[in-house]
């Protein structure tokens, strides 16, 4: 699991990792609801950009009206990093 944590820290920026962790705390949020809910702490454009980036590298998935959620890979990485911290 140490390797997973090291990999994630090297691949994701601090801001991307921070938003990655926010996804775990926001069950059943759609993409839009997530962006609206966390726009008080992060600019909406940043949230949108990071979520799209996380989707492009296969860590999260979302579609219109469907909840924002981790992919199998995203869940595996989230658990690996969580166990190392």
C-alpha positions in Angstrom: 0.0 0.0 0.0 3.0 2.3 0.5 3.5 2.2 -3.2 0.0 3.3 -3.9 0.3 6.3 -1.6 3.6 7.3 -3.2 2.2 6.9 -6.7 -0.9 9.1 -5.9 1.2 11.8 -4.3 3.5 12.0 -7.4 0.6 11.9 -9.9 -2.0 14.2 -8.3 -1.3 17.8 -7.3 -2.2 18.8 -3.8 -5.4 20.5 -5.0 -6.4 17.5 -7.0 -5.8 15.2 -4.0 -7.8 17.5 -1.8 -10.8 17.4 -4.1 -10.4 13.7 -4.5 -10.9 13.3 -0.8 -14.0 15.6 -0.9 -15.7 13.2 -3.2 -15.6 10.6 -0.4 -17.4 13.0 1.9 -20.2 13.8 -0.6 -22.2 10.7 -1.2 -24.9 10.9 -3.9 -23.9 14.3 -5.2 -24.1 14.8 -8.9 -21.3 16.7 -10.6 -23.3 19.9 -10.5 -24.4 19.5 -6.8 -20.8 18.8 -5.9 -19.5 21.9 -7.6 -22.2 24.1 -6.1 -21.7 22.6 -2.6 -17.9 23.1 -2.5 -17.7 26.4 -4.5 -17.4 28.3 -1.2 -14.0 26.7 -0.6 -12.8 26.2 -4.2 -13.5 28.2 -7.4 -16.1 26.4 -9.5 -13.8 26.4 -12.5 -11.1 24.6 -10.5 -13.6 22.0 -9.2 -14.9 21.3 -12.7 -11.4 21.1 -14.2 -10.2 18.7 -11.4 -13.3 16.5 -11.6 -12.9 16.2 -15.3 -9.2 15.4 -14.9 -9.9 12.7 -12.3 -12.5 11.2 -14.7 -10.0 11.3 -17.6 -7.4 9.3 -15.6 -10.1 6.8 -14.5 -10.5 7.6 -10.8 -14.1 8.9 -10.8 -17.1 8.6 -13.0 -20.2 10.8 -13.5 -22.9 11.4 -16.0 -25.9 13.8 -16.2 -28.1 13.2 -13.2 -26.0 10.3 -11.9 -24.0 10.5 -8.7 -20.4 11.4 -8.7 -18.5 8.2 -7.6 -15.2 6.5 -7.5 -14.4 3.9 -10.1 -13.0 0.6 -8.9 -9.5 2.0 -9.4 -10.4 5.2 -7.5 -11.8 3.2 -4.6 -8.7 1.1 -4.5 -6.4 4.1 -4.5 -8.6 5.9 -1.9 -8.3 3.0 0.5 -4.6 2.5 -0.1 -3.9 6.2 0.6 -6.2 6.2 3.6 -4.5 3.2 5.1 -1.1 4.9 4.8 -2.1 8.2 6.4 
